[in-house]
């Protein structure tokens, strides 16, 4: 019976394949093979021996089950792997693991897992960017209430709200592309990072192995890859999860019954919102992904603590990293996919948006009138006080702010009723919202145009 929710509820199979026991095993075998390939290139191992090792360097010839049997005796996972490979290689097995220490294999295999994860994460992020750009384009001129402190502020367009999400997602893509060369890095300089066991050509050997595997080459290491690389990776995952939850939190708030301006798609033909309240259409996917985003961020603290190793290394990080890297990677991709699905199926009620503006009785246009007063020679402070007084009068009386303004001497003396009515049209106070949205869309599309 499955125990971990990742096994039966969350995450894509592609990520599970990368971070599964088999995924780890396959990559460790590939690293051991690459070591012998490099020795062959440098003349220390014959081509015949390498070809034998190359032929058995797969999980069918070197099975995880056999490695586990040996590990049960040795209590050491990499020693068990090398013994299993040596068994399969026969006489050619003499050179397996030659000059290496366990973390040369472990950390370099993890670097392969990180590299492969970044490919999938980048694909999911680009998909989300495209979907967000499409939504921003569709809604670029849709006028709605802007809100600050949970209160009605001034008009905005829904497109501009989405454009803010979009530009943040583009920054996340830029961060990932900048960070990848620092993250997908292995190491192969032995027990404490000196390269002594590899001989005078140790640096050449390390570069051959890592470039052959498509990984970055570190300048210096201890026995392990610097965990600042993992900190940067998990921090990026947490950052993206935060962006997604910010988007989903806004969707959830806009879907509130008393706002009801936009929300998550709902299949009314068969979907159930509540087991007892038959009318409910809950934002379940947004809530689900928001909860997972919090789990992703929770891995930041152990990731930082895993960087605090004694001297040239200890083993306190190892067990923790089996959770942090695998779970954070898998769940972050799941969060992005669900966010993309929510935005793809998002409903937007423009009529309700206009109604909610109207319900404010013109108060959200007080700033517009204040600015116009200044343009007619009233000082900014005086204009602000006039509109503050008029606004609170309208609130107290329940009148439209337009009516209060129309009879206020300081306002009526500056504007005709037609001019005032024009000022109270919300679409006349959205500034550069549409232009900004278009700019964000164009920028985003240049970053994903290669697809």
C-alpha positions, 0 to 999 in steps of 0.5 A, spaced: 500 500 500 502 506 498 504 511 504 507 517 501 501 522 498 506 523 492 505 516 490 498 516 489 496 523 489 500 529 487 506 530 482 507 527 475 510 521 473 516 524 469 518 527 476 517 521 480 521 517 474 527 522 475 527 522 483 525 514 484 529 509 487 530 507 480 532 514 477 537 515 482 540 508 481 540 509 473 544 515 474 549 513 479 551 507 474 551 512 469 556 516 473 560 510 474 561 508 467 563 516 465 569 515 470 571 509 466 570 512 460 574 518 462 580 513 464 580 510 458 580 517 454 586 518 459 589 511 457 589 508 464 583 503 462 583 499 455 578 500 450 576 493 451 575 493 459 571 500 458 566 497 452 565 491 457 563 496 463 559 500 458 555 494 456 553 492 463 552 499 465 544 499 465 539 497 471 538 490 467 545 488 468 546 491 475 539 491 478 537 495 484 535 488 487 542 486 487 545 492 490 540 492 495 542 485 497 549 487 498 548 493 501 544 489 507 551 486 508 556 492 507 551 498 510 554 502 504 550 504 498 555 506 493 560 500 495 554 495 494 553 499 487 561 498 485 561 491 488 554 489 483 557 492 477 564 489 478 560 482 479 557 484 472 563 486 469 567 480 470 575 481 469 573 488 467 571 490 474 578 491 476 577 499 475 570 500 477 570 506 482 577 507 481 580 513 484 573 515 486 569 517 493 562 515 494 560 523 494 563 523 487 558 518 485 552 521 489 553 528 488 554 527 481 548 523 480 544 528 484 546 533 479 544 529 473 537 529 477 537 536 478 539 538 470 533 533 468 528 536 473 530 543 470 528 541 463 521 539 466 520 545 470 522 550 465 517 547 460 512 547 465 514 554 467 514 556 459 507 553 459 504 557 464 507 563 462 504 562 455 497 561 458 498 567 463 499 571 457 493 569 453 489 571 459 492 578 459 491 579 452 484 577 452 482 581 459 487 587 457 481 592 457 476 589 462 475 594 467 474 592 474 476 595 482 483 595 484 483 594 491 488 595 497 488 593 504 482 589 502 478 596 500 476 599 494 481 603 491 481 606 484 479 602 477 484 597 474 484 592 468 483 585 469 489 585 464 494 589 468 492 585 474 494 578 470 500 582 467 503 583 474 503 575 474 506 574 467 512 579 468 513 575 475 513 569 472 518 571 466 523 573 472 522 566 474 524 564 468 530 568 467 532 566 474 532 559 472 536 560 466 541 564 470 542 559 476 542 553 472 549 553 470 551 554 478 546 548 480 547 542 475 554 541 477 558 535 479 564 533 482 570 528 482 576 530 486 575 524 491 575 524 499 576 531 501 577 535 494 584 534 493 584 529 487 590 526 490 587 519 488 586 521 481 593 523 480 597 528 477 591 529 472 586 529 477 583 536 474 583 533 467 579 527 469 574 531 473 573 535 467 572 529 462 567 526 466 563 532 468 563 535 461 561 528 458 555 527 462 553 534 460 554 538 467 558 544 470 565 543 473 566 546 479 573 550 481 574 547 488 570 543 492 570 539 499 568 531 499 561 534 497 558 539 492 557 546 495 550 546 498 549 553 496 547 550 489 542 546 492 540 552 496 539 556 490 535 551 487 530 550 492 530 557 493 528 558 486 522 552 487 520 556 493 520 563 489 516 560 484 511 556 488 510 563 492 508 566 485 503 561 483 500 561 490 499 569 489 496 568 483 491 562 486 490 566 492 487 572 488 483 567 484 480 565 490 479 572 493 475 574 486 471 568 487 468 569 494 461 570 493 460 577 495 465 579 490 464 574 484 468 577 479 472 571 476 474 564 479 476 557 477 472 553 472 467 548 474 464 542 471 456 543 473 454 537 469 458 532 474 463 536 479 461 536 486 462 542 491 460 540 497 457 533 500 452 537 503 451 544 500 449 542 493 450 549 491 457 550 492 462 551 487 469 551 491 476 553 488 478 546 489 484 546 485 487 553 487 486 551 494 490 544 493 495 547 489 496 553 494 497 548 500 502 544 496 506 551 495 506 551 502 510 544 502 515 547 497 517 553 501 517 549 507 523 545 504 527 552 505 529 551 512 532 544 512 536 545 505 539 551 509 541 547 514 544 541 510 549 546 508 552 546 515 557 540 514 563 539 519 570 540 516 570 537 509 563 533 510 559 529 514 553 525 513 547 529 516 545 532 510 544 525 506 537 523 509 534 530 509 536 531 501 532 525 499 526 528 501 528 536 500 530 535 493 525 530 490 519 532 494 520 540 492 522 539 485 516 534 484 511 538 488 513 545 485 512 542 478 505 540 480 503 547 483 505 550 476 501 545 472 495 546 476 496 554 476 496 553 469 490 549 468 486 554 473 488 560 468 486 556 462 479 555 465 478 561 469 471 565 468 471 572 468 464 576 469 465 583 466 458 585 468 459 583 475 466 587 475 462 593 473 456 592 478 461 592 484 464 598 481 457 601 481 456 599 488 461 604 490 457 610 488 462 613 485 467 613 491 473 610 487 473 616 482 475 621 487 482 621 485 480 622 478 476 629 480 482 631 485 487 630 479 482 634 475 481 640 480 489 641 481 489 641 473 484 647 474 488 651 479 486 648 485 492 646 490 493 639 491 492 639 498 486 643 498 483 638 492 484 633 497 481 636 502 475 637 498 474 630 495 475 627 502 470 632 505 465 630 499 467 623 499 465 622 507 458 626 506 456 621 500 458 615 505 454 618 510 448 620 506 448 614 501 448 618 495 452 618 489 459 622 490 457 625 483 451 628 486 455 631 492 460 634 487 455 637 483 452 641 488 459 643 492 461 650 490 468 648 489 467 643 484 461 645 481 465 652 479 470 648 475 466 643 471 460 642 467 455 636 469 457 633 463 465 634 465 463 631 471 459 625 468 465 623 464 470 623 470 465 618 473 466 613 468 471 608 470 474 607 464 477 614 463 481 613 469 485 606 468 491 610 466 496 606 462 493 599 464 492 597 457 499 599 454 503 596 460 499 590 459 501 589 452 508 591 453 508 585 458 505 580 453 510 582 448 516 581 453 513 574 455 512 572 448 519 573 446 522 569 452 517 563 450 517 564 442 522 558 441 517 553 442 
